[in-house]
Amino acid sequence: MKPLVMIGLFAIAVLTATAGPKPFFPYKYTRHVLPNGLTAYLIPMETPGLVAYYSVVRTGSRDEVEAGKSGFAHFFEHMMFRGTKKYPADVYDNLITSIGAKANAYTTDDLTAYHLNFAKEDLAQVIELESDRFQNLFYEEREFQTEAGAVYGEYRKSITSPWSVLNEKVQDLAYDVHTYKHTTIGFEADIKAMPDQFEYSKTFFKRFYRPENVVLLIAGDVDVKKTVKLLDEKYGPWAKGYTAPAVVPEPPQTAERTAEVSYPGKTLPILDIAYKGDAFDPSNKEYVAAMLLGDLAFGETSAIYKKLVVNEQRVQRLDSSIPMNRDLPLFEISAMIKKADDITGVRDEIYAALETFKNTPIDARRLSDLKKRNKYGFLMGLNTPDRVAGGMARFAALTGGIETVDQLYAAMEAVTPQDIMRAAGKYFAPERRTVVVLKGAQQ
Amino acid sequence: MKTLILMFAAAALCTSIAAAKGDPVTSDQFVLLPVKSDPTVSFRIWFQAGSQDDPKGKEGLAYITAQMVTDGATRKNSYEQVLEKLYPLAASYNAAVNVEMTVISGRTHKDNLKEYYALLTDALLEPAFLQADLDRIKSDILNSLENQLRYSSDEELGKAVLYGEIFRGTSYAHLTNGTIDAVKGITLDDVRSFYQSHYARNRVTIGLGGGYDQKLISDLKRDLGRFPAATDQTPGAPVPQPINGINVAMVEKDAPATAISFGFPINLVRGSKEWYALAIANSWLGEHRNSSSHLYQVIREKRGLNYGDYSYIEHYPGGGFRMLPPQNACRRQQIFEVWIRPVPNETRHFALRAAVREVKGLIANGLTQEEFDLTRKFLKKYVLNYAPTTMERLGYALDDKFYGIKGSHLEIYRSMMDKLTLNDVNAAVKKHLQTDNMRIAVITKDAASFRDALVGDLPSPISYKTPKPQEVLDEDKVIGTFPLKVPAERITIVPVTELFNK
């Protein structure tokens, strides 16, 4: 069976049966906001002496509004390791190495996260280094140009996967004007042109890497009082100045869009059906119901999964995704299909499954099973500081905080079979969909 | 009373299990890691079975059998019913099959232990072995071999080719999930036969961790005691063919970038002092996915050629998506291995030379005192990240048993960082590393011209689109003419479509 991947999406917990709103998130945390707008969440938890330190920048490929500049949020993530005057890159690297920290970063559509895992006695050192590079990043053009080469290497590595080729096409076709039109790594042409964009890269830092636009998540063996003091001292001087980019909203889609795309190697055909969804909002009942609908309709225990994957074995894998996004994302269903002449058949099965969910209320038992699953999945997934801080990163990026997890829990617990029917009807309408088929050139 | 081998993060705990007469599963088959504060229970059921046990012509059988146990029907439940019953528990069990081990693992919240345990033991003891499940599992593997590995992951492909070459003719040679022809031919009878001869009560080690109570131990003894006994037919450790000079296996593929892996067998496994000494050198040379890797600094950092460059002294499956080493991938025979992630085709010769030159330099010069001190300081704390959860610590505990380590590899690792000297490290490097006799795997387009370049030991200059410091350019000249002559008879080229068929 598919191993469970818990990314802290779903949150349900019943702690004690007392009156009033119950907090879902199982750890007591402290929220501290500096005068410059930097927000920090400190989450003490039991751990063998480890701390996870996440700096979540609420900027991702969504914010790349200028033409020819796709991929810059990701490229900039690379540049953040290039040092400052106080701690040049090799000194920074040596210090991180000497404390044996596990350090990395990632960029997605709505956020960029810089994360470190280290021994608790090194927290002061980490705060010193992180506060410095977020305020005083400094690099020369030559290093910039060399790093562009590494980014191109990353593109070349990832484009060998048919899923990357597929995603590029789906996003490009589904969106007309919104920046979700391009993938996080960016268009190849823009990546190739990166070495010449030194000055532009510096404006990126100036506009987006500002305290009002960053949330710190610190989980593990932490002394809250001492840590808050250090944060105030080290991040205090950081000047405000976040400039929100003018992200053009995507107009409503009025008709189905379709395309075929070719992959240069060998692959089973992949069908991707993407519907225009809604932005993350726990108070949007249909959106919350849709989050549950994805698993009910296409998860391992769904009728269509049993039919296509297990019994008739026409499909190698079946996945769905109802993501959490700042703007209007794609709600997607994808299938890797064993025979090219069965693509239409599988597509029609997916449409039929969605129709069922529009017209027939889900069995109450299945719904309560899913809620139970989400509860235990979430609780079991919060077993290391890295999973706690990492699991909260997206919530922090979308809303500026993690309190939303409790709201989401309450909303999900309240979802009824009727809500699910309404969500199915609202989002999974033909005029909202983009359908792309990927085929291997070498079959 | 027999004492158990226990692993516990903060302190050692001693518990014993009453050994009743004629217990089919004995106390010393348990590896226990109680953690009172853990609200979950972790299971790792280790069967002494792996791809080295695949009969000839049935490569992939160990893997398929494990999948049939974890991803198929039982006598009681259809596969769909299994999935339905696990669903509300948010729990699953999965098999990790490697050359030497099959470990079926899973974790459940204490609240759901009763239901989970019933499903887990049902899967282990009463698999139905239905044709429909076999068909589905085989289809999955064939897709992986025919499409995914050959076409969408050149770096995994390079490593797979390297291992295939180094271990050619031995029980380690083939991929765990088999070959295309063999997988197609595997039948339910094959699966039943493998299951009966390997899923045996005398071939199982039971790892249990977290917030469990004593009753669970006696339940496991009783239930897994129902497995039949089987004779041990584990093959001896593989003896790789001696490597004569530098041998290059090229795979011709229409790829935009070249993947390179190279290495050779080493006679060192974790637990010995020399292993920890070599681990320090290896970490300096190529710590996995860390910018502290020296190879990374030379090839990526200074020259921007690729996504990363690393080295290993233990098999490290899934390196592309893992940041930290896996558990339960133990091997009696390891290799030293360098992984160069895909580089632009026109820089492939240069990149290979650069990497070999750095390994050679390490052997000739050893680490400096400064490099030694920084690396051991790094490792002492970095290793803390290897097993932050009960499930991971339990995995290491099983590995300790495999390698016959008294105590905890991770604890020994950390203490060795204080005990070892620079001399220890450099001596280990000189003893175990060399560059004269190696196998190199290359996945590339127009392999023939690369072969000609190696045969002729032709210079491989490099040019950049953006300026580089003079010292880099000077070093480039040395790298570009670094001697790496390979006789034509030691270079093979096969098209990618020929891989993994037999």
Interface residues (C-beta under 8 A of the other chain):
Chain A: M1 K2 P3 L4 M6 E46 T47 P48 G49 L50 F81 D93 N94 I96 T97 S98 I99 G100 A101 K102 N104 N117 F118 A119 D122 R142 Q145 T146 E147 A148 G149 A150 Y152 G153 E154 R156 K157 I159 T160 S161 P162 P195 P264 G265 K266 T267 L268 E300 T301 K306 V309 V310 N311 Q313 Q316 M336 K338 S368 D369 L370 K372 R373 N374 K375 Y376 G377 L379 M380 N383 T384 P385 D386 G440 Q442
Chain B: A9 A10 S37 D38 P39 T40 T70 D71 Y79 E80 V82 L83 E84 L86 Y87 P88 L89 A90 A91 S92 Y93 N94 R107 T108 H109 D111 N112 A132 D135 R136 S139 D140 N143 E146 N147 Q148 R150 Y151 S152 S153 D154 E155 D254 A255 P256 A257 R289 N290 S291 S292 R300 E301 K302 R303 G304 L305 N306 Y307 M323 L324 R341 P342 V343 P344 L374 T375 K377 F378 L379 K380 K381 Y382 V383 L384 N385 P388 T389 T390 Y464 K465 T466 P467 K468 P469
